[in-house]
Amino acid sequence: MIHRPLRAALIAATALLATLGVAAPALAAAETPYFADQVAAGKLPPVDQRLPAEPRLVTFDDDGAQQGKPGGDLATMMSRAKDVRIIFAYSYARLMTYTTDLTLEPDILQSVESDGDQVFTLHLRPGHRWSDGSPFTAEDFRYWWEDVILDPAVPPDGPPPEMLVNGEGPVFEVIDETTVRYSWKAKNPMFLPGLASARPLEIFGPSEYLKKFHVKYAEAAQLKERVKAAGQKTWAHLHNRMDNAYDNDNPDMPTLQPWVNTTAAPAERFVFVRNPYYHRIDPAGNQLPYIDRLLVQIADGKIIPAKAGAGEADLQARYIRFDNYTFLKQAAKRNDYKVDLWKTGYGSHLALFPNLNTTDPVWHEVFRDVRFRRALSIGIDRDEINEVIYYGLARASNNTVLPRSPLYKPEYQNAWTQYDVKRANQLLDEMGLTKRGSENIRLLPDGRPMELIVETSGESTEEVDVLELIADSWRKIGVKLFTKPSQLEVLRNRIYAGQTLMSIGKGVDNGIPTADMAPTEFVPIDQNQYEWPKWGQYFQTGGTSGEKPDMEQPKRLMELMAAWRNASGTAARAEVWHEILAIHADQVFTIGLINGTLQPVVVRNTLRNVPDEGIYNWDPGAHFGIYRPDTFWFAKAGDQTQQANRD
């Protein structure tokens, strides 16, 4: 054990040498109590042999967190077995990660070199190992690129979109055992951010493990038997089933994340245990994570708020809504937890999505007239929604970037959001929609009443409550709203097929982008964008499915996406972003309602390093991930530090 003053000096020296680009001396690591018996029995090597030669040193100097102590189990809840994949997001070990101020830095990688956003050289940490002890090397990248991504037998066929530039993938090279390189003919600024995503771009896999399921490496008879035993059609289907790192559904698959799933589905409780070969340490030499086990209980999502209020979770935000806050706050003291309120990162907490690709020919033309979309937007009393549903704590807004984003401008947030029944009626009259039927409802050009069906996923009464208020407002402009709930997968398929008129859901995931983040959510390149699903499908399939954009402004957005890719530097990318955001504010492709809503976060009173104030955002952020859950730790009840933090 290193004496504390000496350890502090070593840490300072390590930071200085890293700044100068000089290899730093290794910091002596302390054996993790959880593994002590296994090490003593010879089942695991000592910690200094389990860590990379240069582990990532996590410090606590500037974020309000504090150095912790190993041990303890953390309980949380999910509503379905498949939702344990969210633990992969929460864990947030990535080749690259975002800091809390949204800058990128190496994590699993030791370092990265970028040459004009065209050539990326990735340096691994020598001695880094997978959770089963097998080496993590350049071979894991080569195998994934040559034998998975480029093997036409392994679905999905070909490189993911983030690895294509003008339809072409990169040239991949193995430089040495711990260095790989990806080179494109043109710039690919989406590459590094993709590696840091909540669901990251996959460019490597545990090759030693996966080769057992690949026809190129496995013994034929053994592979045939494995395929049969797993009930799969082919070796490729078996390989695809066994290599889903993000899904956390294969307990046998090695990982680089802080915790390893040990439970196969179906199950009512999933147990994740700490990874003995995890690559991060704290300033005292403790191998992270601090917490030994994550215990994920499966429960009906509708009762998770009640169970959290009863003290059955140490950390819970998923499945909890703002309208649960009062109940949770009242029960907090007697059940030994607190309830924090984090800001959310959606561009709009809820937004309406007119389907510009709807197959109804009349509504198709009506939706494409910007006057109609503007009229619907200013025909909504957002202040009423805020007061009635969100207790006045949110703010009226378009579906756009939030004030925390460096790209924010008030005009993006406020355009066409002021409640103005007179102006909305004028816009509809200008369109020629002047004829009215029963109940004073306007008539469509073909004589049908203007009855607008808004479809929901049926997962939240909040959406229905909001739509009821909107229905009251729209009646004043001659539009009758009907709500149609359905299951999420059914709803998505109807949207993709153009069978919906309008849907309601969360706005853009990333309302806090920087100029160096890709503006993909504002450009028609994904069928999951409910306002133009067929245009997104056309892009995703290279024109083999869907429809080619045929409106002037969406075509311009596609041009701007290409301009962003080719822009040199942050300032040039910001210019592109601002034109994209201005087009969206003016054209009202989606109708944002409110943002700035608050997310209740239930935290056990003894759980440390969970921020009192945070941003609950999917990407970037991975909900808890950006705040490094591997550094969360439990203090003992009555701990003086604990009391000081809570008072």
C-alpha positions as CSV (number, residue, x, y, z in Angstrom):
1,M,0.0,0.0,0.0
2,I,1.4,3.4,-1.0
3,H,1.5,6.1,1.8
4,R,-1.1,8.8,1.0
5,P,1.4,11.7,0.5
6,L,3.5,9.6,-1.8
7,R,0.3,8.5,-3.7
8,A,-0.7,12.1,-4.1
9,A,2.7,13.0,-5.5
10,L,2.4,10.1,-8.0
11,I,-1.0,11.2,-9.1
12,A,0.3,14.8,-9.7
13,A,3.3,13.4,-11.6
14,T,1.0,11.1,-13.7
15,A,-1.1,14.1,-14.7
16,L,2.0,16.2,-15.6
17,L,3.6,13.4,-17.6
18,A,0.4,12.7,-19.5
19,T,0.2,16.4,-20.5
20,L,3.8,16.2,-21.8
21,G,3.1,13.0,-23.7
22,V,5.5,10.9,-21.5
23,A,4.6,7.5,-20.3
24,A,3.5,7.7,-16.6
25,P,4.6,5.4,-13.8
26,A,2.0,2.8,-12.8
27,L,-0.1,3.7,-9.8
28,A,-0.1,0.8,-7.3
29,A,-3.6,-0.8,-7.2
30,A,-5.4,-2.1,-4.2
31,E,-7.0,-5.5,-4.3
32,T,-10.8,-5.4,-4.5
33,P,-12.4,-7.1,-1.4
34,Y,-15.0,-8.7,-3.6
35,F,-12.3,-10.7,-5.5
36,A,-9.9,-11.3,-2.5
37,D,-11.0,-14.9,-2.0
38,Q,-10.8,-15.8,-5.7
39,V,-7.3,-14.3,-5.9
40,A,-6.3,-16.2,-2.7
41,A,-7.6,-19.4,-4.3
42,G,-5.8,-18.9,-7.5
43,K,-9.0,-18.5,-9.5
44,L,-8.1,-14.9,-10.5
45,P,-4.8,-13.2,-10.9
46,P,-4.0,-10.2,-8.5
47,V,-5.4,-6.9,-9.4
48,D,-2.1,-5.4,-10.8
49,Q,-2.1,-8.3,-13.3
50,R,-5.8,-7.7,-14.2
51,L,-5.5,-4.0,-15.0
52,P,-4.1,-2.6,-18.3
53,A,-0.5,-1.4,-18.1
54,E,-1.9,2.2,-18.0
55,P,-5.4,2.1,-16.6
56,R,-7.6,5.1,-16.9
57,L,-7.3,7.2,-13.8
58,V,-10.6,8.7,-12.7
59,T,-10.3,11.9,-10.5
60,F,-12.8,13.8,-8.5
61,D,-11.4,17.3,-8.6
62,D,-14.0,19.4,-10.4
63,D,-17.4,17.7,-10.4
64,G,-18.5,17.6,-6.8
65,A,-18.0,13.9,-6.5
66,Q,-15.8,12.2,-4.0
67,Q,-13.5,9.2,-3.8
68,G,-15.4,6.2,-2.5
69,K,-15.2,2.8,-1.0
70,P,-15.7,-0.6,-2.7
71,G,-18.7,-2.8,-1.9
72,G,-22.5,-3.1,-1.8
73,D,-25.4,-4.1,-4.1
74,L,-27.4,-1.5,-6.0
75,A,-31.1,-2.3,-6.7
76,T,-33.0,-0.9,-9.6
77,M,-36.1,-1.9,-11.7
78,M,-36.9,-2.6,-15.3
79,S,-40.3,-3.4,-16.8
80,R,-39.2,-6.1,-19.2
81,A,-36.3,-8.6,-19.4
82,K,-35.1,-7.0,-22.7
83,D,-34.8,-3.6,-20.9
84,V,-31.7,-4.9,-19.1
85,R,-29.9,-3.6,-22.2
86,I,-30.2,-0.2,-20.7
87,I,-27.6,-1.3,-18.1
88,F,-25.1,-1.2,-21.1
89,A,-26.0,2.4,-21.6
90,Y,-25.9,3.3,-17.9
91,S,-22.5,1.6,-17.6
92,Y,-21.0,3.9,-20.3
93,A,-17.6,2.4,-20.8
94,R,-16.8,3.4,-24.4
95,L,-13.9,3.8,-26.8
96,M,-14.6,7.5,-26.5
97,T,-16.8,9.2,-23.9
98,Y,-18.4,12.5,-23.3
99,T,-17.6,14.5,-20.3
100,T,-20.3,16.4,-18.4
101,D,-19.5,19.5,-20.5
102,L,-20.0,17.4,-23.7
103,T,-16.4,17.2,-24.8
104,L,-15.0,14.0,-26.2
105,E,-12.2,12.1,-24.6
106,P,-10.6,8.6,-24.9
107,D,-11.8,6.1,-22.3
108,I,-11.3,2.4,-23.3
109,L,-8.9,3.8,-25.9
110,Q,-5.6,5.1,-24.5
111,S,-5.5,7.8,-27.2
112,V,-6.7,8.7,-30.7
113,E,-5.2,10.6,-33.6
114,S,-7.3,12.3,-36.2
115,D,-6.0,13.6,-39.5
116,G,-8.5,16.0,-41.0
117,D,-11.5,13.9,-39.8
118,Q,-10.5,11.4,-42.6
119,V,-7.9,9.2,-41.0
120,F,-8.4,7.9,-37.4
121,T,-5.6,6.0,-35.6
122,L,-6.9,4.3,-32.4
123,H,-4.4,3.3,-29.7
124,L,-5.5,0.6,-27.2
125,R,-4.3,0.2,-23.6
126,P,-1.6,-2.5,-23.5
127,G,-2.6,-5.3,-21.3
128,H,-6.3,-4.6,-21.4
129,R,-8.5,-7.7,-21.0
130,W,-12.1,-8.7,-21.6
131,S,-14.1,-9.7,-18.5
132,D,-13.1,-13.4,-19.0
133,G,-9.4,-12.5,-19.0
134,S,-8.9,-12.9,-22.8
135,P,-6.7,-10.1,-24.4
136,F,-8.4,-7.1,-25.9
137,T,-6.3,-6.3,-28.9
138,A,-6.3,-5.2,-32.5
139,E,-7.5,-8.7,-33.5
140,D,-10.9,-7.8,-31.9
141,F,-11.2,-4.9,-34.4
142,R,-9.9,-6.9,-37.4
143,Y,-12.3,-9.8,-36.7
144,W,-15.3,-7.5,-36.4
145,W,-14.5,-5.6,-39.5
146,E,-13.5,-8.5,-41.8
147,D,-15.5,-11.4,-40.5
148,V,-18.6,-9.7,-39.2
149,I,-19.3,-6.4,-40.9
150,L,-18.0,-7.4,-44.3
151,D,-19.2,-11.0,-44.3
152,P,-22.4,-10.9,-46.3
153,A,-23.7,-14.0,-44.5
154,V,-23.8,-12.1,-41.1
155,P,-26.8,-9.8,-40.7
156,P,-27.1,-6.9,-41.1
157,D,-25.0,-6.9,-44.2
158,G,-22.4,-4.1,-44.6
159,P,-21.0,-1.2,-42.6
160,P,-23.4,0.9,-40.4
161,P,-24.3,4.4,-41.7
162,E,-21.8,6.1,-39.4
163,M,-19.0,4.3,-41.3
164,L,-20.1,5.2,-44.8
165,V,-19.1,8.4,-46.5
166,N,-20.6,8.9,-49.9
167,G,-21.7,5.3,-49.8
168,E,-18.2,4.0,-49.2
169,G,-16.7,2.4,-46.1
170,P,-13.2,3.0,-44.7
171,V,-9.9,1.3,-45.4
172,F,-9.1,-0.7,-42.2
173,E,-5.6,-1.4,-41.1
174,V,-3.9,-3.2,-38.2
175,I,-0.8,-1.3,-37.3
176,D,0.3,-3.4,-34.4
177,E,-1.2,-5.4,-31.6
178,T,-2.7,-2.3,-29.9
179,T,-3.1,0.1,-32.8
180,V,-5.7,0.1,-35.6
181,R,-6.5,2.7,-38.3
182,Y,-9.7,3.7,-40.3
183,S,-9.2,5.9,-43.4
184,W,-11.9,7.5,-45.5
185,K,-11.6,9.3,-48.9
186,A,-13.5,12.2,-47.4
187,K,-14.2,13.5,-43.9
188,N,-16.2,11.5,-41.5
189,P,-16.9,13.7,-38.4
190,M,-19.6,11.3,-37.3
191,F,-17.1,8.5,-36.4
192,L,-15.7,9.6,-33.0
193,P,-19.1,10.8,-31.7
194,G,-20.6,7.5,-32.8
195,L,-18.1,5.7,-30.5
196,A,-19.4,7.7,-27.5
197,S,-23.1,7.2,-28.1
198,A,-25.5,5.7,-25.5
199,R,-25.8,2.9,-28.0
200,P,-22.4,3.1,-29.5
201,L,-21.2,2.4,-33.0
202,E,-19.9,-1.2,-32.9
203,I,-16.4,-1.7,-34.4
204,F,-15.0,-4.5,-32.2
205,G,-16.1,-7.7,-30.5
206,P,-14.5,-10.4,-28.3
207,S,-13.0,-12.4,-31.2
208,E,-11.6,-15.3,-29.1
209,Y,-15.2,-16.0,-27.9
210,L,-17.1,-15.3,-31.1
211,K,-14.8,-17.4,-33.3
212,K,-16.5,-20.5,-31.8
213,F,-19.6,-19.5,-33.8
214,H,-18.0,-18.5,-37.1
215,V,-17.8,-20.9,-40.0
216,K,-14.3,-19.6,-40.8
217,Y,-12.8,-20.6,-37.5
218,A,-15.0,-23.2,-35.7
219,E,-14.6,-26.9,-36.2
220,A,-17.5,-27.9,-38.6
221,A,-19.1,-30.7,-36.5
222,Q,-19.0,-28.7,-33.3
223,L,-20.5,-25.6,-35.0
224,K,-23.3,-27.7,-36.5
225,E,-24.1,-29.0,-33.1
226,R,-24.1,-25.6,-31.6
227,V,-26.5,-24.3,-34.3
228,K,-28.8,-27.2,-33.7
229,A,-28.7,-26.9,-29.9
230,A,-29.5,-23.2,-30.1
231,G,-32.4,-23.8,-32.5
232,Q,-31.0,-21.5,-35.1
233,K,-31.2,-21.8,-38.9
234,T,-27.6,-21.2,-39.8
235,W,-24.2,-20.4,-38.2
236,A,-24.7,-16.8,-39.1
237,H,-28.0,-16.6,-37.2
238,L,-26.3,-18.2,-34.2
239,H,-23.4,-15.8,-34.4
240,N,-25.8,-12.8,-34.6
241,R,-27.7,-14.2,-31.6
242,M,-24.5,-14.5,-29.5
243,D,-22.8,-11.2,-30.3
244,N,-25.4,-8.7,-29.1
245,A,-23.2,-6.7,-26.6
246,Y,-25.7,-3.9,-26.2
247,D,-28.6,-6.2,-25.5
248,N,-26.9,-7.8,-22.5
249,D,-28.8,-11.0,-23.3
250,N,-25.9,-13.4,-23.4
251,P,-24.3,-14.0,-20.0
252,D,-21.4,-16.0,-21.6
253,M,-20.3,-13.1,-23.8
254,P,-17.2,-11.2,-22.4
255,T,-17.6,-7.5,-21.9
256,L,-15.5,-4.4,-21.2
257,Q,-18.3,-2.8,-19.2
258,P,-17.9,-2.3,-15.4
259,W,-20.5,-5.0,-14.6
260,V,-21.2,-8.4,-16.2
261,N,-24.6,-9.9,-16.6
262,T,-24.8,-13.4,-15.0
263,T,-28.5,-14.1,-15.6
264,A,-30.1,-15.6,-18.7
265,A,-33.6,-14.5,-19.8
266,P,-36.4,-15.1,-18.9
267,A,-35.9,-14.1,-15.3
268,E,-37.6,-12.0,-12.7
269,R,-34.2,-10.7,-11.4
270,F,-31.0,-10.1,-13.2
271,V,-27.7,-10.0,-11.4
272,F,-24.7,-8.0,-12.7
273,V,-21.4,-8.5,-11.0
274,R,-18.3,-6.4,-11.2
275,N,-15.8,-7.0,-14.1
276,P,-12.5,-8.2,-12.6
277,Y,-10.6,-6.8,-15.6
278,Y,-12.2,-3.3,-15.7
279,H,-9.9,-0.6,-16.9
280,R,-10.5,2.3,-14.6
281,I,-9.1,3.1,-11.1
282,D,-9.5,5.9,-8.6
283,P,-6.7,8.0,-7.1
284,A,-6.3,5.6,-4.2
285,G,-5.6,2.8,-6.6
286,N,-9.0,1.1,-6.1
287,Q,-10.2,-0.7,-9.2
288,L,-13.6,0.5,-10.3
289,P,-16.6,0.1,-10.2
290,Y,-17.1,0.7,-6.5
291,I,-20.4,-1.2,-6.3
292,D,-20.1,-5.0,-6.4
293,R,-23.4,-6.0,-7.9
294,L,-26.4,-4.5,-9.8
295,L,-29.7,-6.2,-9.0
296,V,-32.3,-5.5,-11.6
297,Q,-35.8,-6.5,-10.6
298,I,-38.4,-7.0,-13.4
299,A,-41.8,-5.4,-12.5
300,D,-44.8,-3.9,-14.3
301,G,-43.8,-0.4,-15.4
302,K,-47.1,1.0,-14.0
303,I,-46.2,-0.1,-10.5
304,I,-42.5,0.8,-10.5
305,P,-43.2,4.3,-9.1
306,A,-45.1,2.8,-6.2
307,K,-42.3,0.2,-5.6
308,A,-39.7,2.9,-5.7
309,G,-41.7,4.9,-3.2
310,A,-41.8,1.9,-1.0
311,G,-38.0,1.9,-0.9
312,E,-37.4,-1.0,-3.2
313,A,-34.8,0.8,-5.4
314,D,-31.5,2.4,-4.6
315,L,-31.5,4.3,-7.9
316,Q,-34.5,4.8,-10.1
317,A,-35.6,7.2,-12.8
318,R,-36.8,5.1,-15.7
319,Y,-40.6,4.6,-15.6
320,I,-41.0,7.5,-13.2
321,R,-42.9,10.6,-14.4
322,F,-43.1,14.1,-13.0
323,D,-46.6,13.5,-11.8
324,N,-45.2,10.8,-9.4
325,Y,-43.0,13.5,-7.7
326,T,-45.4,14.5,-4.9
327,F,-46.1,10.9,-3.8
328,L,-42.4,10.0,-3.9
329,K,-41.4,13.1,-2.0
330,Q,-44.0,12.3,0.8
331,A,-42.7,8.7,1.2
332,A,-39.0,9.6,0.9
333,K,-38.1,10.2,4.6
334,R,-39.8,7.0,6.0
335,N,-38.2,4.8,3.2
336,D,-34.6,6.2,3.4
337,Y,-34.3,7.9,0.0
338,K,-34.4,11.3,-1.5
339,V,-35.9,12.6,-4.8
340,D,-33.9,14.9,-7.0
341,L,-35.3,16.7,-10.0
342,W,-33.0,16.6,-13.1
343,K,-33.6,18.5,-16.3
344,T,-34.4,16.6,-19.4
345,G,-32.6,16.9,-22.7
346,Y,-35.4,16.4,-25.2
347,G,-35.9,19.2,-27.8
348,S,-39.5,19.0,-26.8
349,H,-40.9,16.9,-24.0
350,L,-43.7,16.0,-26.3
351,A,-44.2,16.9,-29.9
352,L,-46.8,16.3,-32.7
353,F,-45.6,14.7,-35.9
354,P,-47.7,15.4,-39.0
355,N,-46.8,12.5,-41.4
356,L,-45.6,14.2,-44.6
357,N,-45.6,10.8,-46.2
358,T,-49.2,9.8,-45.3
359,T,-50.9,7.7,-48.0
360,D,-54.1,9.7,-47.7
361,P,-53.9,11.9,-50.8
362,V,-55.9,14.8,-49.4
363,W,-54.2,15.0,-46.1
364,H,-50.9,14.5,-47.9
365,E,-51.4,17.8,-49.7
366,V,-52.8,19.6,-46.7
367,F,-49.9,18.7,-44.5
368,R,-47.4,19.8,-47.0
369,D,-48.7,23.4,-47.0
370,V,-46.6,25.2,-44.4
371,R,-49.6,27.4,-43.5
372,F,-51.5,24.4,-42.1
373,R,-48.6,23.3,-39.9
374,R,-48.1,26.9,-38.7
375,A,-51.8,27.2,-38.0
376,L,-51.9,24.0,-35.9
377,S,-48.9,25.2,-34.0
378,I,-50.2,28.7,-33.0
379,G,-53.6,27.1,-32.4
380,I,-52.2,25.3,-29.3
381,D,-52.4,27.0,-25.9
382,R,-49.0,25.9,-24.6
383,D,-49.3,28.0,-21.4
384,E,-52.4,26.1,-20.5
385,I,-50.6,22.7,-21.1
386,N,-47.8,23.9,-18.9
387,E,-50.0,25.1,-16.0
388,V,-52.4,22.1,-16.1
389,I,-50.0,19.3,-16.7
390,Y,-46.6,20.5,-15.6
391,Y,-47.5,23.0,-12.7
392,G,-46.0,25.9,-14.6
393,L,-42.5,24.5,-14.4
394,A,-41.9,23.9,-18.1
395,R,-41.8,26.4,-21.0
396,A,-43.5,26.7,-24.3
397,S,-41.1,25.7,-27.1
398,N,-40.6,24.3,-30.6
399,N,-39.0,20.9,-31.0
400,T,-35.5,22.4,-31.2
401,V,-32.3,22.8,-29.2
402,L,-32.4,23.8,-25.5
403,P,-30.8,26.9,-23.9
404,R,-27.9,24.8,-22.6
405,S,-26.8,24.1,-26.2
406,P,-24.3,26.6,-27.7
407,L,-26.4,26.5,-30.8
408,Y,-29.5,27.9,-29.1
409,K,-31.3,31.0,-30.3
410,P,-34.6,32.3,-28.8
411,E,-36.1,32.5,-32.3
412,Y,-35.7,28.8,-32.8
413,Q,-37.6,28.1,-29.6
414,N,-40.3,30.7,-30.0
415,A,-41.2,30.7,-33.8
416,W,-44.9,29.9,-34.3
417,T,-45.5,29.0,-30.7
418,Q,-47.5,32.1,-29.5
419,Y,-51.2,31.1,-29.0
420,D,-53.1,33.1,-31.6
421,V,-56.5,31.8,-32.7
422,K,-57.2,34.7,-35.0
423,R,-54.0,34.3,-37.0
424,A,-54.4,30.5,-37.1
425,N,-57.9,30.9,-38.6
426,Q,-56.5,33.4,-41.1
427,L,-53.9,31.0,-42.3
428,L,-56.4,28.2,-42.8
429,D,-58.7,30.6,-44.7
430,E,-55.8,31.6,-46.9
431,M,-55.5,27.9,-47.8
432,G,-59.1,27.9,-49.1
433,L,-60.3,25.8,-46.2
434,T,-63.2,28.1,-45.6
435,K,-66.2,25.6,-45.8
436,R,-67.5,24.4,-42.5
437,G,-69.7,21.4,-41.6
438,S,-71.5,20.3,-38.4
439,E,-70.0,21.6,-35.1
440,N,-68.4,24.4,-37.1
441,I,-65.6,22.0,-38.1
442,R,-63.8,22.9,-41.4
443,L,-64.1,20.7,-44.4
444,L,-61.2,19.2,-46.3
445,P,-61.0,19.9,-50.1
446,D,-62.8,16.6,-50.8
447,G,-65.7,17.5,-48.4
448,R,-64.7,15.3,-45.5
449,P,-64.8,17.0,-42.0
450,M,-61.3,18.0,-40.9
451,E,-61.1,15.3,-38.3
452,L,-57.4,14.8,-37.4
453,I,-56.5,11.5,-35.8
454,V,-53.5,11.7,-33.5
455,E,-52.1,8.3,-32.7
456,T,-50.2,7.5,-29.4
457,S,-48.3,4.5,-28.1
458,G,-50.8,4.1,-25.3
459,E,-47.9,3.8,-22.8
460,S,-48.7,7.1,-20.9
461,T,-51.8,8.9,-19.8
462,E,-49.8,12.1,-20.0
463,E,-50.0,12.0,-23.8
464,V,-53.8,11.6,-23.7
465,D,-54.1,14.4,-21.1
466,V,-52.1,16.8,-23.3
467,L,-54.1,15.8,-26.4
468,E,-57.4,16.6,-24.6
469,L,-56.2,20.1,-24.0
470,I,-55.0,20.5,-27.6
471,A,-58.4,19.2,-28.9
472,D,-60.1,22.0,-27.0
473,S,-57.8,24.6,-28.6
474,W,-58.1,23.3,-32.1
475,R,-61.9,23.3,-32.0
476,K,-61.6,27.1,-32.0
477,I,-59.9,26.9,-35.4
478,G,-62.3,24.4,-36.9
479,V,-60.1,21.2,-36.5
480,K,-61.5,18.2,-34.6
481,L,-58.9,16.0,-32.9
482,F,-59.3,12.3,-32.2
483,T,-56.9,10.3,-30.1
484,K,-56.1,6.7,-31.1
485,P,-53.9,4.6,-28.8
486,S,-52.1,1.5,-29.9
487,Q,-49.0,-0.6,-29.0
488,L,-45.7,1.0,-29.8
489,E,-44.6,-1.5,-32.4
490,V,-47.9,-1.3,-34.1
491,L,-47.8,2.4,-34.1
492,R,-44.3,2.5,-35.6
493,N,-45.2,0.1,-38.4
494,R,-48.3,2.2,-39.2
495,I,-46.1,5.4,-39.3
496,Y,-43.5,3.7,-41.5
497,A,-46.2,2.6,-44.0
498,G,-47.8,6.1,-44.1
499,Q,-51.0,4.9,-42.5
500,T,-51.0,7.5,-39.8
501,L,-52.0,11.2,-40.2
502,M,-50.3,12.4,-37.0
503,S,-48.6,11.0,-34.0
504,I,-47.4,12.2,-30.6
505,G,-44.1,11.4,-28.9
506,K,-40.9,12.7,-27.5
507,G,-39.1,15.4,-29.5
508,V,-35.5,15.2,-30.7
509,D,-33.4,13.1,-28.3
510,N,-30.5,15.4,-28.2
511,G,-31.7,18.9,-27.4
512,I,-28.2,20.0,-26.2
513,P,-26.0,19.4,-29.2
514,T,-22.7,21.2,-30.0
515,A,-21.7,22.1,-33.5
516,D,-19.4,19.1,-33.7
517,M,-22.3,16.7,-33.2
518,A,-24.1,15.5,-36.3
519,P,-27.5,17.2,-37.0
520,T,-29.0,13.8,-38.0
521,E,-32.2,14.3,-36.0
522,F,-33.1,17.3,-38.1
523,V,-32.5,15.7,-41.5
524,P,-34.6,13.1,-43.3
525,I,-32.2,10.1,-43.0
526,D,-34.0,7.8,-40.5
527,Q,-37.4,6.1,-40.8
528,N,-37.8,6.6,-37.0
529,Q,-38.4,10.3,-37.7
530,Y,-42.1,10.2,-37.6
531,E,-42.6,13.4,-39.7
532,W,-41.0,11.8,-42.8
533,P,-40.5,8.1,-42.3
534,K,-40.4,7.1,-46.0
535,W,-37.8,9.7,-46.8
536,G,-35.7,8.4,-44.0
537,Q,-36.2,4.8,-45.2
538,Y,-35.1,5.9,-48.7
539,F,-31.8,7.2,-47.3
540,Q,-31.2,4.2,-45.0
541,T,-31.7,1.6,-47.8
542,G,-29.8,3.5,-50.4
543,G,-32.9,4.2,-52.4
544,T,-34.2,0.6,-52.5
545,S,-37.2,1.3,-50.2
546,G,-39.2,4.4,-49.2
547,E,-39.5,7.6,-51.1
548,K,-37.1,10.2,-52.4
549,P,-37.7,13.6,-50.7
550,D,-39.8,15.8,-53.1
551,M,-40.1,19.0,-51.1
552,E,-37.7,21.9,-51.4
553,Q,-36.8,22.4,-47.8
554,P,-36.2,18.7,-46.9
555,K,-34.0,18.5,-50.0
556,R,-32.0,21.5,-48.7
557,L,-31.7,19.8,-45.4
558,M,-30.0,16.9,-47.1
559,E,-27.6,19.3,-48.8
560,L,-26.8,20.8,-45.5
561,M,-26.1,17.4,-44.0
562,A,-23.5,16.9,-46.7
563,A,-22.1,20.4,-46.0
564,W,-21.8,19.7,-42.3
565,R,-19.8,16.5,-43.1
566,N,-17.4,18.5,-45.3
567,A,-17.1,21.6,-43.1
568,S,-13.7,22.4,-41.7
569,G,-13.8,23.2,-38.0
570,T,-16.4,24.0,-35.4
571,A,-17.3,27.5,-36.7
572,A,-18.1,26.2,-40.1
573,R,-20.2,23.4,-38.7
574,A,-22.1,25.8,-36.5
575,E,-23.1,27.9,-39.6
576,V,-24.6,24.7,-41.2
577,W,-26.4,23.9,-37.9
578,H,-27.9,27.4,-37.7
579,E,-29.3,27.2,-41.2
580,I,-30.8,23.8,-40.4
581,L,-32.4,25.0,-37.2
582,A,-33.7,28.1,-38.9
583,I,-35.4,26.0,-41.6
584,H,-37.1,23.9,-38.9
585,A,-38.3,26.8,-36.9
586,D,-39.8,28.4,-40.0
587,Q,-41.3,25.2,-41.6
588,V,-42.7,23.6,-38.4
589,F,-42.1,20.0,-39.7
590,T,-42.7,18.9,-36.1
591,I,-44.9,20.8,-33.6
592,G,-43.1,21.1,-30.4
593,L,-45.2,21.8,-27.3
594,I,-43.1,22.3,-24.1
595,N,-39.6,21.5,-22.9
596,G,-37.6,22.1,-19.7
597,T,-39.6,19.4,-17.9
598,L,-38.1,17.8,-14.8
599,Q,-37.3,14.1,-14.3
600,P,-37.6,12.7,-10.7
601,V,-34.6,10.6,-9.7
602,V,-35.0,8.4,-6.6
603,V,-31.6,8.0,-4.8
604,R,-30.9,5.9,-1.7
605,N,-29.7,8.2,1.1
606,T,-26.4,6.3,1.5
607,L,-25.6,6.3,-2.3
608,R,-22.8,8.7,-3.2
609,N,-21.7,10.6,-6.3
610,V,-25.2,10.7,-7.9
611,P,-25.5,14.4,-8.7
612,D,-28.2,16.4,-7.0
613,E,-28.8,18.2,-10.3
614,G,-28.1,16.6,-13.7
615,I,-29.3,16.3,-17.2
616,Y,-31.5,13.2,-17.9
617,N,-30.7,12.7,-21.6
618,W,-30.4,9.7,-23.8
619,D,-27.7,10.8,-26.3
620,P,-25.4,12.3,-25.4
621,G,-25.5,11.3,-21.8
622,A,-26.8,7.7,-21.6
623,H,-29.1,8.9,-18.7
624,F,-26.8,8.2,-15.7
625,G,-23.8,7.1,-17.9
626,I,-22.2,10.5,-18.3
627,Y,-22.0,10.8,-14.5
628,R,-19.9,7.6,-14.3
629,P,-22.0,5.1,-12.3
630,D,-18.8,3.1,-11.8
631,T,-17.9,5.8,-9.2
632,F,-21.3,5.6,-7.4
633,W,-20.7,4.1,-3.9
634,F,-22.5,3.4,-0.7
635,A,-21.6,5.1,2.6
636,K,-22.5,3.3,5.8
637,A,-25.6,4.6,7.6
638,G,-24.8,7.4,9.9
639,D,-21.6,8.2,8.0
640,Q,-20.6,11.9,8.8
641,T,-19.8,12.5,5.2
642,Q,-23.2,11.3,4.3
643,Q,-24.9,13.6,6.8
644,A,-22.9,16.6,5.6
645,N,-23.9,15.9,2.0
646,R,-27.6,15.6,2.8
647,D,-27.9,18.7,5.1
